Amino acid sequence: MKLLAAATLALLASTSAFAATHVVEAGEDAQERLQTALIEAAPGDTVRIGEGRFELTDGLSLDVAGVTVKGAGADATILDFTNQQGAGEGLYVTSDDVVLRDFAIENSRGDGIKSKQADRIVYRNLRVEWTGGPAATNGAYGIYPVESEDVLVENSIVAGASDAGIYVGQSDRIVVRHNIVRHNVAGIEIENSFNADVYENMVTQNTGGILVFDLPNLPQMGGHSVRVFRNAIQDNNTPNFAPEGNIVASVPAGTGVMVMANRNVHIFENAFSDNGTSNVMIVSYTEPFDDPNYNPLPRSVFLENNRHGNAGYAPDFEGGEQLAAAVGGQLPPILWDGTGEAIFSNDEAGVLSLGLTEAGQPLAEAQPQPVDLRTDDIPEQPGEVSLPQDTEAALR
């Protein structure tokens, strides 16, 4: 009797025990049939999208918690927004415990996939691409979770975003791993977020590879505790194609990793090569701001055991060529504007400080000089980001 009661309780506790699968195949009226499935899905259900190219004319949305949206593979199930009428996202998610996997989004007018206030969300084995290559008219973000807790982005490909391929903003507990990002302005961006692990990604042919930013006048500020490790960050020299006025429009082509106004950032065991401006750039926020709670300086940024290939041979910022000529024709792999505190490294690569002393100081006042930041006494890293067990379980 006890065994029967326990089994009954376990059955009732499992949402998936009564879950339905809504199958949507390619063909006529795909827009209506797919959106209807997303509306009618109940918690625990799966919306299974078949193989083929789905020619869509409007964005899709999901606001039901606990739904899995699953295709037949990132090269087999293609949601094609080339003829999208509005300027919105390809797919917009506003519910918790959602899994998005095994499909592609192509040529959305706005962001590829955006989720907002969607906790415990999983993006897995996706492809988001603007197939015409880099262009300012492409959507801003490929994979775009914001204002969320427990975010996982893995095994995905993003190409062509006019802002960031993978962007996680104003969130907490983030894992971005095993992705390929190429031909974006920023490959991966962690902005105004806490506790992020970015690791084992291929980051290539972007304008800037990985950005760790904190900006003013946002609901969540004070970004901290970010680990960037074991990534391949190479050949990020694509000319900047962000629309004018975007914050990433100021990122120099040829940037491997850029840390701006963030704290407790550990960059370790990455393989850098062929980034024309710098492998690592550490800077303060330079624009005017009126937020009294904002700290524009980088603090506690640590470089540990990275491998530095060629860098600094084509600096893409005003005065960069002259600066390179003044230090022997090529900038060292690590470039620091000189502001902030506790910037340390145990890498063997050279470091050039611009000698600035405060945020917003013009480059004309720079007093560049090589500096030795090396120390063996680097503080302990933030702990590994641990996602809830049910989030990890969704991948099995």
Rosetta blueprint (number, residue, H / E / L):
1 M L
2 K H
3 L H
4 L H
5 A H
6 A H
7 A H
8 T H
9 L H
10 A H
11 L H
12 L H
13 A H
14 S L
15 T H
16 S H
17 A H
18 F H
19 A L
20 A L
21 T E
22 H E
23 V E
24 V E
25 E L
26 A L
27 G L
28 E L
29 D L
30 A H
31 Q H
32 E H
33 R H
34 L H
35 Q H
36 T H
37 A H
38 L H
39 I H
40 E H
41 A L
42 A L
43 P L
44 G L
45 D L
46 T E
47 V E
48 R E
49 I E
50 G L
51 E L
52 G E
53 R E
54 F E
55 E E
56 L L
57 T L
58 D L
59 G L
60 L E
61 S E
62 L E
63 D L
64 V L
65 A L
66 G L
67 V L
68 T E
69 V E
70 K E
71 G L
72 A L
73 G L
74 A L
75 D L
76 A L
77 T E
78 I E
79 L E
80 D E
81 F L
82 T L
83 N L
84 Q L
85 Q L
86 G L
87 A L
88 G L
89 E L
90 G L
91 L E
92 Y E
93 V E
94 T L
95 S L
96 D L
97 D L
98 V L
99 V E
100 L E
101 R E
102 D E
103 F E
104 A E
105 I E
106 E E
107 N L
108 S L
109 R L
110 G L
111 D L
112 G L
113 I E
114 K E
115 S E
116 K E
117 Q L
118 A L
119 D L
120 R L
121 I E
122 V E
123 Y E
124 R E
125 N E
126 L E
127 R E
128 V E
129 E E
130 W L
131 T L
132 G L
133 G L
134 P L
135 A L
136 A L
137 T L
138 N L
139 G L
140 A L
141 Y E
142 G E
143 I E
144 Y E
145 P E
146 V E
147 E L
148 S L
149 E E
150 D E
151 V E
152 L E
153 V E
154 E E
155 N L
156 S L
157 I E
158 V E
159 A E
160 G L
161 A L
162 S L
163 D L
164 A E
165 G E
166 I E
167 Y E
168 V E
169 G E
170 Q L
171 S L
172 D E
173 R E
174 I E
175 V E
176 V E
177 R E
178 H L
179 N L
180 I E
181 V E
182 R E
183 H L
184 N L
185 V L
186 A E
187 G E
188 I E
189 E E
190 I E
191 E E
192 N L
193 S L
194 F E
195 N E
196 A E
197 D E
198 V E
199 Y E
200 E L
201 N L
202 M E
203 V E
204 T E
205 Q L
206 N L
207 T L
208 G E
209 G E
210 I E
211 L E
212 V E
213 F E
214 D L
215 L L
216 P L
217 N L
218 L L
219 P L
220 Q L
221 M L
222 G L
223 G L
224 H E
225 S E
226 V E
227 R E
228 V E
229 F E
230 R L
231 N L
232 A E
233 I E
234 Q E
235 D L
236 N L
237 N L
238 T L
239 P L
240 N L
241 F L
242 A L
243 P L
244 E L
245 G L
246 N L
247 I H
248 V H
249 A H
250 S H
251 V L
252 P L
253 A L
254 G L
255 T E
256 G E
257 V E
258 M E
259 V E
260 M E
261 A L
262 N L
263 R E
264 N E
265 V E
266 H E
267 I E
268 F E
269 E L
270 N L
271 A E
272 F E
273 S E
274 D L
275 N E
276 G L
277 T L
278 S E
279 N E
280 V E
281 M E
282 I E
283 V E
284 S L
285 Y L
286 T L
287 E L
288 P L
289 F L
290 D L
291 D L
292 P L
293 N L
294 Y L
295 N L
296 P L
297 L L
298 P L
299 R E
300 S E
301 V E
302 F E
303 L E
304 E E
305 N L
306 N L
307 R E
308 H E
309 G L
310 N L
311 A E
312 G L
313 Y L
314 A L
315 P L
316 D L
317 F L
318 E L
319 G L
320 G H
321 E H
322 Q H
323 L H
324 A H
325 A H
326 A H
327 V L
328 G L
329 G L
330 Q L
331 L L
332 P L
333 P L
334 I E
335 L E
336 W E
337 D L
338 G L
339 T L
340 G L
341 E E
342 A E
343 I E
344 F E
345 S E
346 N L
347 D L
348 E L
349 A L
350 G L
351 V E
352 L E
353 S E
354 L L
355 G L
356 L L
357 T L
358 E L
359 A L
360 G L
361 Q L
362 P L
363 L H
364 A H
365 E H
366 A L
367 Q L
368 P L
369 Q E
370 P E
371 V E
372 D L
373 L L
374 R E
375 T L
376 D L
377 D L
378 I L
379 P L
380 E L
381 Q L
382 P L
383 G L
384 E L
385 V L
386 S L
387 L L
388 P L
389 Q H
390 D H
391 T H
392 E H
393 A H
394 A L
395 L L
396 R L
